[in-house]
Amino acid sequence: MKRILVITGCLFFWLSATAFAVELSVTPVFWVEPNLDARLKIERNAIGEEINLEENLNIVNENIPGVTVDLKLGRSNHFLLSYWSAGYDGRVTLTAGNTFDFNGTHYNVVGDTVTSSYDLDVVEVGYAFDLLNFETFRCGFLLNVNYYSFDAEISSVNQPVTNRDKADIVLPLPGLRFGIGFLQNKVELTGQFAGLWFQGDGFWDGSVGLSFHPIDKLAITAGYRRIHLDVSDDDDSANIKLDGPTIGATLRF
């Protein structure tokens, strides 16, 4: 079975290479300490209230690495694969004004030390098509299917059991993207927006970037990205916002 899959994959790429012009680009991206605004509520046995990760748990902003691979077939078809991962840690001593309930557990002992960690892994698989594709301007549509894996863990000196929870979300995200070239395409302004909102729940992701091409196969980019996730399930909810500058480099083959 594995041989069949390998042979089929090789045949597909060989046929693609003969039928279309093929270009592969790899873009490592570094999201520089994006501002985090996150509120979570997980209720068990009628115990749970909304908590703010920054205010209640002393979560601080962290850098977020990621990478995007773009397989371009012909002039207009793009097959995209992206991965990025965020990890946050917090430590706080509870005070009279900062106690909370989360996932069926009371954290209400003044002086108790609470430690927490939150990990978010994201895989984005997408297809983009350039409806308009000129020498210095292109724009088209984007369709992503994003997989989000979220892990939360809270422990304290006063609580003998570590509080853990995990959530997995898959979202289809339609969107648009564009590129505008300047100075014989040595400088390029790019952007994209994708999102889905339905009955108060949803997600959107938008970014812009300014690229400089010192040589033909290399681009260096500085930009800005913002995401907003707002979902609920009965008494549980998550509202997470991230925004901040990005830097990256694209190498084309």
C-alpha positions as CSV (number, residue, x, y, z in Angstrom):
1,M,0.0,0.0,0.0
2,K,2.8,2.4,0.9
3,R,4.5,1.7,-2.5
4,I,1.3,2.4,-4.3
5,L,0.9,5.8,-2.5
6,V,4.6,6.7,-3.2
7,I,4.3,5.7,-6.9
8,T,1.0,7.6,-7.2
9,G,2.5,10.7,-5.5
10,C,5.6,10.6,-7.8
11,L,3.4,10.2,-10.8
12,F,1.3,13.1,-9.8
13,F,4.2,15.4,-9.4
14,W,5.8,14.2,-12.6
15,L,2.6,14.8,-14.6
16,S,2.2,18.2,-12.9
17,A,5.8,19.2,-13.7
18,T,5.3,18.2,-17.4
19,A,1.9,19.9,-17.7
20,F,2.5,23.0,-15.7
21,A,5.2,25.3,-14.6
22,V,5.9,24.1,-11.0
23,E,7.3,26.4,-8.3
24,L,7.9,25.5,-4.6
25,S,8.3,28.1,-2.0
26,V,9.1,27.8,1.7
27,T,8.4,30.6,4.1
28,P,9.5,30.5,7.8
29,V,7.6,33.1,9.7
30,F,8.3,34.5,13.2
31,W,5.3,36.2,15.0
32,V,7.0,38.7,17.3
33,E,5.3,38.5,20.8
34,P,1.8,39.1,19.5
35,N,-0.6,40.7,22.0
36,L,-2.7,38.0,23.7
37,D,-6.2,38.7,24.8
38,A,-7.8,35.4,25.9
39,R,-10.8,34.5,27.9
40,L,-11.9,31.0,28.6
41,K,-14.8,29.3,30.4
42,I,-15.0,25.6,31.0
43,E,-17.7,24.4,33.4
44,R,-18.0,21.1,35.1
45,N,-20.7,20.2,37.6
46,A,-21.9,23.8,37.5
47,I,-18.5,25.0,38.6
48,G,-16.8,27.3,36.2
49,E,-16.5,31.0,35.3
50,E,-14.8,33.1,32.7
51,I,-11.2,33.7,33.4
52,N,-8.8,36.1,31.7
53,L,-5.4,34.4,31.0
54,E,-3.4,37.6,31.4
55,E,-5.2,39.1,34.4
56,N,-6.1,35.9,36.4
57,L,-3.1,33.7,35.5
58,N,-0.3,36.2,34.7
59,I,0.2,34.8,31.2
60,V,2.8,36.8,29.2
61,N,3.2,37.3,25.5
62,E,5.5,34.9,23.7
63,N,7.0,34.6,20.2
64,I,5.3,32.2,17.8
65,P,7.2,30.4,15.1
66,G,5.6,29.0,12.0
67,V,6.2,27.9,8.4
68,T,4.2,27.9,5.1
69,V,4.9,25.7,2.1
70,D,3.4,26.9,-1.3
71,L,3.3,24.5,-4.3
72,K,2.4,26.6,-7.3
73,L,1.1,24.9,-10.4
74,G,0.9,26.9,-13.6
75,R,0.3,30.6,-13.2
76,S,-2.6,30.6,-10.8
77,N,-3.0,27.4,-8.7
78,H,-1.5,27.3,-5.2
79,F,-1.6,24.4,-2.8
80,L,-0.7,25.6,0.7
81,L,0.4,23.9,3.9
82,S,1.1,25.9,7.1
83,Y,2.0,25.0,10.7
84,W,2.4,27.3,13.7
85,S,2.6,26.6,17.4
86,A,2.1,28.8,20.5
87,G,3.1,27.9,24.0
88,Y,2.2,30.0,27.1
89,D,3.1,29.6,30.8
90,G,1.8,31.5,33.8
91,R,2.4,31.7,37.5
92,V,0.4,33.7,40.0
93,T,-0.2,34.0,43.7
94,L,-3.9,34.3,44.5
95,T,-5.2,37.4,46.2
96,A,-8.6,38.4,47.6
97,G,-9.4,40.1,44.3
98,N,-8.1,37.3,42.1
99,T,-9.8,34.0,42.7
100,F,-11.8,31.9,40.2
101,D,-13.5,28.6,39.3
102,F,-12.4,26.6,36.3
103,N,-13.3,23.2,34.9
104,G,-15.0,22.1,38.1
105,T,-12.3,23.3,40.5
106,H,-12.3,26.2,43.0
107,Y,-9.2,28.3,43.0
108,N,-10.1,30.6,45.9
109,V,-7.5,30.2,48.6
110,V,-5.7,33.5,49.1
111,G,-1.9,33.0,49.0
112,D,-2.2,29.8,46.9
113,T,0.3,29.6,44.0
114,V,-1.3,28.7,40.7
115,T,0.8,27.6,37.7
116,S,-0.7,27.0,34.2
117,S,0.3,26.2,30.7
118,Y,-1.5,26.6,27.4
119,D,-0.4,25.1,24.1
120,L,-2.0,25.8,20.7
121,D,-0.9,23.9,17.6
122,V,-2.4,24.8,14.2
123,V,-2.3,23.1,10.8
124,E,-3.7,24.9,7.8
125,V,-4.3,23.1,4.5
126,G,-5.4,25.4,1.7
127,Y,-6.0,26.0,-2.0
128,A,-5.7,29.5,-3.6
129,F,-6.5,30.5,-7.2
130,D,-5.4,33.8,-8.7
131,L,-8.4,35.1,-10.6
132,L,-6.4,38.1,-11.8
133,N,-2.7,37.6,-12.5
134,F,-0.8,40.4,-14.1
135,E,2.8,41.3,-14.0
136,T,2.5,43.7,-11.0
137,F,-0.9,42.8,-9.6
138,R,-2.7,39.6,-8.6
139,C,-5.7,38.7,-6.5
140,G,-7.9,35.7,-6.0
141,F,-9.7,33.5,-3.6
142,L,-8.5,31.3,-0.8
143,L,-10.0,28.2,0.8
144,N,-8.4,26.8,4.0
145,V,-9.2,23.9,6.2
146,N,-7.7,24.7,9.6
147,Y,-7.1,22.2,12.5
148,Y,-6.6,23.7,16.0
149,S,-5.4,21.6,18.9
150,F,-5.6,23.4,22.3
151,D,-4.3,22.0,25.6
152,A,-4.8,23.7,29.0
153,E,-3.3,22.7,32.3
154,I,-3.7,24.3,35.7
155,S,-2.2,23.2,39.0
156,S,-1.8,24.8,42.4
157,V,-0.2,24.0,45.8
158,N,-3.7,23.8,47.4
159,Q,-5.2,21.4,44.8
160,P,-3.9,17.8,44.8
161,V,-5.1,17.1,41.3
162,T,-3.8,18.9,38.1
163,N,-6.7,20.3,36.1
164,R,-6.3,19.4,32.4
165,D,-8.5,19.9,29.4
166,K,-8.1,19.5,25.6
167,A,-10.1,20.8,22.6
168,D,-9.8,20.1,18.9
169,I,-11.5,22.3,16.3
170,V,-11.6,21.9,12.5
171,L,-12.8,25.0,10.6
172,P,-13.2,25.6,6.8
173,L,-12.1,29.2,6.1
174,P,-12.9,30.9,2.8
175,G,-11.1,34.1,2.0
176,L,-9.3,36.5,-0.4
177,R,-5.7,37.4,-1.0
178,F,-3.8,39.9,-3.2
179,G,-0.3,41.1,-4.2
180,I,0.9,44.4,-5.7
181,G,4.4,44.8,-7.1
182,F,6.5,48.0,-7.2
183,L,9.9,48.9,-8.6
184,Q,9.9,46.1,-11.1
185,N,8.5,43.8,-8.5
186,K,11.5,44.2,-6.2
187,V,9.0,45.4,-3.6
188,E,5.7,43.7,-3.1
189,L,2.7,44.4,-0.9
190,T,0.7,41.3,0.0
191,G,-2.3,40.5,2.1
192,Q,-4.9,37.9,2.8
193,F,-8.1,37.5,4.9
194,A,-10.0,34.3,5.7
195,G,-12.8,33.7,8.1
196,L,-16.1,32.1,8.9
197,W,-18.8,33.4,11.3
198,F,-22.1,31.6,12.0
199,Q,-24.7,32.4,14.7
200,G,-22.2,34.2,16.9
201,D,-19.3,31.6,16.6
202,G,-16.4,31.8,14.3
203,F,-12.9,32.7,13.5
204,W,-11.1,35.1,11.2
205,D,-7.4,35.6,10.3
206,G,-6.0,38.6,8.5
207,S,-2.4,39.6,7.5
208,V,-0.5,42.1,5.4
209,G,3.2,42.1,4.5
210,L,5.8,44.2,2.7
211,S,8.4,42.1,0.9
212,F,11.8,43.0,-0.5
213,H,13.4,40.8,-3.2
214,P,17.1,41.3,-3.1
215,I,17.6,38.4,-5.6
216,D,15.2,36.5,-7.8
217,K,14.5,33.5,-5.5
218,L,14.6,35.2,-2.2
219,A,12.1,37.6,-0.4
220,I,12.4,39.1,3.0
221,T,9.1,40.2,4.6
222,A,7.9,42.3,7.5
223,G,4.2,42.5,8.2
224,Y,1.3,42.3,10.7
225,R,-1.2,39.6,11.5
226,R,-4.3,39.4,13.6
227,I,-6.5,36.4,14.5
228,H,-9.8,36.2,16.4
229,L,-11.4,33.0,17.6
230,D,-14.8,33.1,19.3
231,V,-16.6,29.8,19.9
232,S,-19.0,28.4,22.5
233,D,-20.4,25.0,23.3
234,D,-23.3,25.1,25.9
235,D,-21.7,26.6,29.0
236,D,-18.1,26.4,27.7
237,S,-16.6,29.2,25.6
238,A,-13.3,30.6,24.3
239,N,-12.5,34.1,23.1
240,I,-8.9,34.4,21.9
241,K,-7.3,37.3,20.0
242,L,-3.7,37.5,18.8
243,D,-2.2,40.4,16.9
244,G,1.3,41.7,16.3
245,P,4.2,42.2,13.8
246,T,5.7,39.3,11.8
247,I,9.0,38.8,10.0
248,G,9.8,36.1,7.5
249,A,11.8,35.0,4.5
250,T,10.6,33.1,1.4
251,L,12.9,30.9,-0.6
252,R,11.6,29.7,-4.0
253,F,12.8,26.6,-5.9
